[in-house]
């Protein structure tokens, strides 16, 4: 009987020593890193993709200003955007001549076009994001930075409805010296992001970007980017 109690005491001591040696914050980061690795591996197999993108503005503006467009990407870095709203039919193609953005205000008038630099004020979003900073590969890199290097606090990880939710206060991806509360939704079937929500550090939503009908490796033609 005394020997049994001795073994129980040893087991309890070892268990407590092991659990106390684990840093909860470090474990959380490791989980986030494994999720990032899955996204990186999934994206490495993607040659091209197409999706509907909806960008919703601040909730403080009623329902929020919304824009939607069909976004098509082909490696190494070809981007085609066709707007649904506002400016239905407007097309942006990057890169075009000399690394500029080809702008066609009306799809049905393909010969009426002009070129702008990617950092033109006419193209840059209020978030500071440029058209050449919109592909999913860069998004995954930014998510990795948010959970590894630029975080300001713990990373919250939850799972719901076949999606992983990552929530972290981190350095803003496009504006220097600014912190943003990010919420990333990752589809577990594709292991690719489906939603990015950006909020102020105190939780006021500034922008929500949602990807719908994501299709990968569909054989996008080079002619789309001409």
N, C-alpha and C positions, 0 to 999 in steps of 0.2 A: 504493500500500500504506500509506504514512504517513497519507494522508487518511482511509482506512478506519479505521485505529486511532484517529484523532482523533474520528470520528463515534461509534465505540463508546465512547470515554471520556466523551463528552458524554452519551450515552444512559444510561450507568451512573450518572453524577453526578446527572442529573435524576431517575432512578428512585429512588436512595437518598435524595435530598432530599425527594421526595414521600412515600415510605413513612415516613421519620422524622418528618414533620410530622403524621402521623395519630396521634391519641391512642387506643389500643385501648379504654380505658374509655368515651371519648366515643362511639366507633363502636358499642359495645355498647348504650349508652343510646339512641342513635338507632334501632337495630334494635328495641329494646323499645318506643320511642315509636310506631314504625310499626305494631307489633302492636296497641298500645292504640288507635290510630286506626282500624284495621280492626274491632276490637271495638265501638268507639263507633259506627261507621257501620252495622254489622250490627244493633246494638241499637236504633238510631234507627228501623229499619224494623219493630220488634216492637211490636204493640199489646197482645198478651196471650200468656201461655205457661203450660204445665203440665209438671210433671216429678215424678219420684220422687226424694226426697232421703234420703240415708243419712248419718248423723252418727256417726262412730266416735271413741270417747274414747281416752285414753292407752294406748299399747301396754304400759306398765308394769303395767296392770291385766289381765293375761292377754290375752285376745282383744280387750279394750277394750269399754267399754259402748257399745251401739249403739242408736240410735233411727232410725226411718224414718217418712216421711210423704209424702203427696201435696201438693205445693205449687202453687197456682194464683195467677197474678198478672194484673191488668188495669190498664192505665193509667187515671188518672194514678198511683194508689197503692193499689189494692185488693188485699188479700191474703186467701187462704183456705187453711187448713192442715187436713188430715184425717190423723190419726195411724194408722199401721199397727202400730207398736210403739214403746214400750209404750203402754198405754191405747188399744187399738184402738177406733176409732170416735169418739174425742174430736176436737172441731172448734174451731178458733180463726179468728175473722174480724176483720180490721182494715182500715180504721177503722170503728167502729160509732158509737153515740151519744157525742157530745162527744169524739170522738177516742179512745175507749176500745176495748179488745179484748173482743169477745163470745166467751165461753167456753161451749161445750156439752160437758159431760163425756161424754155418751152420744148418739151420732147418732140412736138410735131413741127418744130422749126429747127432741125439739126444744124443748119448752116449759120444760124444766129448764135454765136458763141464768143466767149472771151476767156482770158487766162488771168488767174490771180495767184499770188504767192500763198503758201499754206498758212502763213501767219497774218494774212490780211484781216483787218478788222471786220470785213464783210463776211468772213467765214468763221472766225473764232467764236466759240461759244462763251457764254458769260462765265462759265467755270474756268476759262483759260485754256480749254482743250482744243487742239487743232485737228484738222482732218487726218493728218498723218500720225495722229496719236490715238486712233480709234479702233485699231484691229485687236482681235481677241488675244493674240500673242502678247502684246504689250499690256493688256489688262491683266493677264495671268502674272506677268512680271511685277506689276504694281501691287497685286494682291500679295505676292510673296514678300515684297518689301514691307507692306503694311503689317504683316504678322511676324516678320523676322527682325527688321532693322528700324522701321519708323514708327513702331507702336508706342503708345503712351498709356500703358495699363495692360490688363489681362485680355486675352482673346476669348470671346464667348463662342462656344460651338454647340449647336443643337441640330436635331434632325427632325424633319416633318414632311410628310407626304412625298417621300422619295427625293427630298432635297436636303442638302447640308446648308445651314445658316451660319455664316461667320460674321461676328460683330466685333469691331475693334476701333478704338480711337487712335488715329495715326496721322502722320504728316500727309497733307493734301498732295494728291498725285500731280497737280498742275500749277498750284499756287504756292510760292515759297513762304516760309515762316507762318504757315497757317495749319491748324489742326482740324481734321474732319472726322466725324463719327461715321464709319462705313458699316454697311450691312451687305454682305455678298451672299447670293443664293447660287448654289452649285447643283446641277442636275446629276444624280448618282448613276443614271443610265449612261449618259455621255461623258460624265466627269468634266463638264465645261460650265462656265458661268451662265446664268440666265437673268440675273437681276443685280443691279448695283444701286444702292440707296445711299445718298450723301446727306448728312445732317450736321448741324452745328454741334459743338461739344455738349451743349445742354439739350440736344435732342430735337431741334426744330428742323424738319425735313426741307432741304433746299433743292434736291434733284433726285429723281428716280428714273433709271434707265432699265427697260425690260426688253428681253429678246424673245420673240415668238417665232414658231415654225422654223426653228433652226435645222438646216439640212447641210450635211457635210459630204465632201468628195462627190459632187454631182457633175463634175466635168465641165466647169465653166469655160466658155470659149474666150480666147484672147481678144476677139473682135468686140467684146462687150466694153473693153477699156480703150477703144479708139474713138 
